[in-house]
Amino acid sequence: MLAALSAAALHLPPAAAVVLLGLAAFAGGYSTSVWWALLVGLSAWAYFTGFLENSLGQLTLAPQDLDRLVVMALVAVTGSLLWRRRTGRE
């Protein structure tokens, strides 16, 4: 949420906001289970789509929105998997 608020306050272009939320999803997914990381990725997508791309929390499911959903989820899960591998919790 802080990443989305920062992107909005800084008036970042959409591409930069996606990168910022992707980094936040990776960091949020790190040191969590895969399922929690998946939810973190979903939340990052929802904040971007609902508040940065659209207004008033409106979620849309256009093809580019679904692409971002998959990317955010994969980035967060990758963070979780890297942490699990690093700590030997495979």
Contacts in CASP RR format, 6 or more apart in sequence:
PFRMAT RR
TARGET T0000
AUTHOR 0000-0000-0000
METHOD contacts of the structure
MODEL  1
MLAALSAAALHLPPAAAVVLLGLAAFAGGYSTSVWWALLVGLSAWAYFTG
FLENSLGQLTLAPQDLDRLVVMALVAVTGSLLWRRRTGRE
1 47 0 8 1.000
2 24 0 8 1.000
3 20 0 8 1.000
3 21 0 8 1.000
3 22 0 8 1.000
3 23 0 8 1.000
3 24 0 8 1.000
3 44 0 8 1.000
3 47 0 8 1.000
4 17 0 8 1.000
4 21 0 8 1.000
4 47 0 8 1.000
4 48 0 8 1.000
4 51 0 8 1.000
4 52 0 8 1.000
6 20 0 8 1.000
7 16 0 8 1.000
7 17 0 8 1.000
7 20 0 8 1.000
7 21 0 8 1.000
7 52 0 8 1.000
8 51 0 8 1.000
8 52 0 8 1.000
12 20 0 8 1.000
14 52 0 8 1.000
14 53 0 8 1.000
17 48 0 8 1.000
17 52 0 8 1.000
18 48 0 8 1.000
18 68 0 8 1.000
21 44 0 8 1.000
21 45 0 8 1.000
21 47 0 8 1.000
21 48 0 8 1.000
21 72 0 8 1.000
22 41 0 8 1.000
22 44 0 8 1.000
22 71 0 8 1.000
22 72 0 8 1.000
22 75 0 8 1.000
22 76 0 8 1.000
24 44 0 8 1.000
25 40 0 8 1.000
25 41 0 8 1.000
25 43 0 8 1.000
25 44 0 8 1.000
25 72 0 8 1.000
25 75 0 8 1.000
25 76 0 8 1.000
26 75 0 8 1.000
26 76 0 8 1.000
26 78 0 8 1.000
26 79 0 8 1.000
28 37 0 8 1.000
28 40 0 8 1.000
28 76 0 8 1.000
28 79 0 8 1.000
29 36 0 8 1.000
29 37 0 8 1.000
29 40 0 8 1.000
29 41 0 8 1.000
29 76 0 8 1.000
29 77 0 8 1.000
29 79 0 8 1.000
29 80 0 8 1.000
29 83 0 8 1.000
30 37 0 8 1.000
30 79 0 8 1.000
30 80 0 8 1.000
30 82 0 8 1.000
30 83 0 8 1.000
31 80 0 8 1.000
31 83 0 8 1.000
32 40 0 8 1.000
32 80 0 8 1.000
32 83 0 8 1.000
33 80 0 8 1.000
34 77 0 8 1.000
34 80 0 8 1.000
34 81 0 8 1.000
34 84 0 8 1.000
36 80 0 8 1.000
37 76 0 8 1.000
37 77 0 8 1.000
37 79 0 8 1.000
37 80 0 8 1.000
38 73 0 8 1.000
38 76 0 8 1.000
38 77 0 8 1.000
40 76 0 8 1.000
41 72 0 8 1.000
41 73 0 8 1.000
41 75 0 8 1.000
41 76 0 8 1.000
41 77 0 8 1.000
42 69 0 8 1.000
42 72 0 8 1.000
42 73 0 8 1.000
44 72 0 8 1.000
44 76 0 8 1.000
45 65 0 8 1.000
45 68 0 8 1.000
45 69 0 8 1.000
45 72 0 8 1.000
45 73 0 8 1.000
46 59 0 8 1.000
48 68 0 8 1.000
48 72 0 8 1.000
49 59 0 8 1.000
49 60 0 8 1.000
49 65 0 8 1.000
49 68 0 8 1.000
49 69 0 8 1.000
50 56 0 8 1.000
50 57 0 8 1.000
50 58 0 8 1.000
50 59 0 8 1.000
51 57 0 8 1.000
53 60 0 8 1.000
53 65 0 8 1.000
54 60 0 8 1.000
59 65 0 8 1.000
83 89 0 8 1.000
84 90 0 8 1.000
END
